[in-house]
Amino acid sequence: MHAWVIWLIAAGVFAIAETLSVDFVLLMIAGGALAAAGVAALAAPVALQFAVFAVAAVALVGVVRPMAKRRLELPHHERMGIEALIGKNAVVTRTVDQQGGRVKLAGEEWSAEAYDPTQVLEIGRTVKVMEIRGAAAIVWAAEP
């Protein structure tokens, strides 16, 4: 069996094993094995094949792996769905008071209520979403 085939099999084994760990280390080692397979296909000596494997694997683990992990990790503090709307600005489209009203929020029209029961927020006013209660945005505007 040719050496390059053995290196390809090793790369495949490492790549498959990566699916169990999902830490990118074994995938980077598989990349090193692919580099060694390329060198072996050129009939390089076994010592050179192992040297290329080691250098490529270390370089991939040290350089590519950290970049891949940063790229794929989601920030843990990122809010999604309705939680992401809290703190956003909205524009009053129908006067908002304690009884209700309407605001344009994230490109959509929402039912709204005033956070401060004494506030009456006129059309065109920019307000901040303090919370979402059911299907209504609870909004507040500091006095100008």
MOPEZI-V830785 format. One record per pair of residues at least 6 apart in sequence whose C-alpha atoms are under 6 Angstrom apart, sorted by the first residue. I is the first residue (numbers start at 1). J is the second residue. D is the distance in whole Angstrom. If there is no record, write none. Layout:
# MOPEZI-V830785
i->(I:I)
j->(J:J)
d->(D:D)
This chain:
# MOPEZI-V830785
i->(3:4:4:4:7:7:11:11:11:14:14:15:15:18:18:28:28:28:29:32:32:32:33:36:36:36:86:86:86:87:87:87:88:88:89:89:90:90:90:90:91:91:91:91:91:92:92:92:92:93:93:93:94:94:94:95:95:95:95:96:96:96:97:97:97:98:98:98:100:100:101:101:102:102:102:103:103:111:112:112:112:113:114:114:114:115:115:115:127:127:128:128:129:129:130:130:131:132)
j->(40:37:40:41:33:37:30:33:34:26:30:27:30:26:27:57:60:61:57:53:56:57:53:49:52:53:129:130:131:128:129:130:128:129:127:128:104:105:126:127:103:104:124:125:126:103:123:124:125:102:103:123:101:102:123:101:121:122:123:113:120:121:113:114:120:113:114:117:112:113:111:112:110:111:112:109:110:136:136:137:138:138:138:139:140:138:139:140:140:141:139:140:138:139:138:139:138:138)
d->(6:4:5:5:5:5:4:5:6:5:5:5:6:5:6:6:5:6:5:5:5:4:6:5:6:5:5:6:6:6:5:6:6:6:6:5:5:5:6:5:5:5:6:6:5:4:5:5:5:5:5:5:5:5:6:5:6:5:5:6:6:5:6:5:5:5:5:5:5:4:6:5:6:5:5:6:5:5:5:5:6:5:6:5:6:5:5:5:6:5:5:5:6:4:6:5:5:6)
